[in-house]
Amino acid sequence: MADAKVGVIGGSGLYQMEGMGESVEEVRVRTPFGDPSDAITIGSIEGTRVAFLPRHGKGHRLSPTEVPVQANIFALKSLGVEWIISVSAVGSLKEEIAPLHLVIPDQLIDRTKSRVNSFFGNGIVVHVGFADPFCPVLANVLFDAARDVGVVVHRGGTYVVMEGPLFSTRAESNLYRLWGASVIGMTALPEAKLAREAEICYATLACATDYDCWHET
């Protein structure tokens, strides 16, 4: 089976990648956790083998709670992926993070409640350190790359992961601001936890599409 060292998980609006060369192939990986969100596209970008997976499936068929995250991470691991770049649409919780700004978060707050968040269990107990949920090496690479292409990017910040598919109430949005959170989205967990269990370096490139409902305008 084809292999790749870098995996890209595309969020809302990102269902395919350009510039992956001519020798592009699609693979469908069977996993013990069911089928991934969609076929995985493998190609090369400037000599690096890259595997691209649309998180919600092409056409956005899967809600955040329905995404088969275990299957997605297992499939990427089985293809040899060692680094995962997660692209995510988020709402901003801070005035200075304006729509269309990018954020490379370094912390997470888990507000999900209906998702399987481990590969283990059923007699296999594994405890894993998760104090710093994102890979700082990959996060720095993403930050430098974003600056190089001239977009506004914020390094660091806390990403609140909510269940969805509904957005926050205004009271919740204001609470997250009191906690000091920077952005809110629905998909960084359990991806980051499962990537850590799979020993894959993981970082998020979050795109602020709007201000969350705390913002009066």
C-alpha angles and dihedrals in degrees: 000000000000117000137208135182098207124054125195119197109198120213132200110335095011108095100143139020128228127214098040094133132243100290095070121152136181119223130188112210123203114213136182086247097056130259123333120243091273144328114311117237115215125194143126131273113192090334097314119116110233132189116204124198125178104224096211095036124252108307092024097270099159127068116220092261091049097053108119093228096168091054092045095053093041091051093050091047091051089055091057098258113165099169127045123196108196115201113202138176111224143173119242121242095185130066092225092058099075126187111284092026117125124228129198101198124203100191140045137206113200115220096156120117111173104053136099104237105182141053089215137074133085091094098328111099119189127171116200131188111245105163090122105034099187129064106248093204094056091040090057091049090053092047093051092046092051092050091048092060092047104247123138107258132177119209113214133005140131122280116205111210112207128187102242155152084150117058126238127288114244090252091054092047091053090046091055089051089053087053089057095246119160106201140006129216143145109238116051089090135092085010094073093046094049092046089053091051089049090050093240121143107242134189135163129230101199121193116203106223095177145339113278118248093277087080110089095212 
